[in-house]
Amino acid sequence: MYHALVAEDEVLIREILCDELTDAGLEVQAFASAEEALALIESGAPIDLLFTDINLSGAMTGWDLGLKAIAIHPGLRVIYATGGSEPPRALSPLERRIMKPFRFTAIVEMLQDLGLAAA
């Protein structure tokens, strides 16, 4: 079973995303801030996927969280979600970016592309 970590400060989006990722067969833990999510990442907990909003409330952005998470867990897959218009940055082959609002079918396709779900 794959383990997903969700960092999303909007409660409704976080709850729906967790339900959908669980339905897709992932074990999910979720936090409202990058700082809380980073504490779990630093604990050495198994994580295969980080799904993070780019514009999280708090001092750390989703971009920052993703880069720190990848430095701690090389090979980690990351999906960045945003409803904003911040400039994109270059992504590694294990990173994806999706615009809000998104359909969960698009997330499932990304999971398949990243090797985390059956095709």
C-alpha positions in Angstrom: 0.0 0.0 0.0 1.2 3.5 -0.9 1.3 6.3 1.7 0.1 9.8 0.9 0.6 13.0 2.8 -1.8 15.8 2.1 -1.0 19.4 3.0 -4.1 21.6 2.3 -5.4 24.5 4.4 -8.9 24.5 3.0 -10.9 22.0 5.1 -13.4 20.9 2.6 -10.8 20.3 -0.2 -8.6 18.4 2.3 -11.4 16.1 3.4 -12.6 15.4 -0.1 -9.1 14.8 -1.3 -8.3 12.4 1.5 -11.5 10.5 0.8 -10.7 10.2 -2.9 -7.1 9.2 -2.3 -8.2 6.6 0.2 -10.7 5.3 -2.4 -7.8 5.1 -4.9 -6.1 2.7 -2.5 -3.7 5.0 -0.7 -3.2 5.3 3.1 -3.6 9.0 3.8 -2.5 11.5 6.5 -3.5 15.1 6.2 -2.4 18.4 7.7 -3.5 22.0 7.4 0.0 23.5 7.3 3.3 22.9 5.7 5.0 23.0 9.1 2.8 20.1 10.4 3.4 18.1 7.3 7.1 18.7 7.4 7.2 17.4 11.0 5.8 14.1 9.8 8.2 14.0 6.9 11.1 14.6 9.2 9.9 11.8 11.5 10.9 9.2 8.9 7.3 8.0 8.4 6.8 6.2 5.1 5.6 8.5 2.4 5.3 7.8 -1.3 3.3 10.9 -2.3 3.0 14.4 -1.1 0.0 16.3 -2.3 0.3 20.0 -1.4 -1.4 23.2 -2.0 1.2 25.7 -3.2 -0.3 28.7 -1.4 -0.6 27.3 2.2 -1.2 29.7 5.1 1.9 30.0 7.3 5.5 30.9 6.6 6.2 27.9 4.3 4.7 27.5 0.8 3.9 24.2 -0.8 6.9 24.7 -3.1 9.1 25.0 0.0 7.5 21.9 1.5 7.9 19.9 -1.7 11.6 20.8 -2.0 12.4 20.0 1.6 10.4 16.7 1.4 12.3 15.6 -1.7 15.6 16.4 0.0 14.6 14.2 2.9 13.0 11.4 0.8 14.6 11.2 -2.7 12.2 9.5 -5.0 9.2 11.1 -3.4 6.4 11.9 -5.8 4.8 15.4 -5.4 1.7 16.9 -6.7 1.3 20.6 -6.3 -2.1 22.1 -6.5 -3.0 25.8 -7.0 -5.8 28.1 -7.7 -3.5 31.0 -8.0 -1.4 32.5 -10.8 2.1 32.2 -9.3 4.8 31.5 -11.9 5.5 27.9 -12.3 8.9 26.4 -11.6 10.7 23.6 -13.4 9.5 20.3 -12.1 11.4 17.0 -11.8 10.0 13.9 -13.5 8.5 12.9 -10.1 6.6 16.2 -9.7 3.3 17.3 -11.1 1.3 20.6 -11.0 -2.5 20.8 -11.2 -4.8 23.8 -11.2 -7.8 24.1 -8.9 -10.6 23.4 -9.3 -9.5 19.9 -10.4 -11.4 16.8 -11.1 -10.3 13.8 -9.2 -10.0 11.8 -12.5 -7.1 14.1 -13.3 -5.5 13.2 -10.0 -5.9 9.5 -10.7 -4.3 9.9 -14.0 -1.3 11.6 -12.3 -1.2 8.8 -9.8 -1.0 6.3 -12.6 1.6 8.3 -14.4 3.7 8.4 -11.2 3.3 4.6 -10.7 1.1 4.9 -7.6 -2.2 3.5 -9.0 -3.2 0.7 -11.4 -3.9 1.9 -14.9 
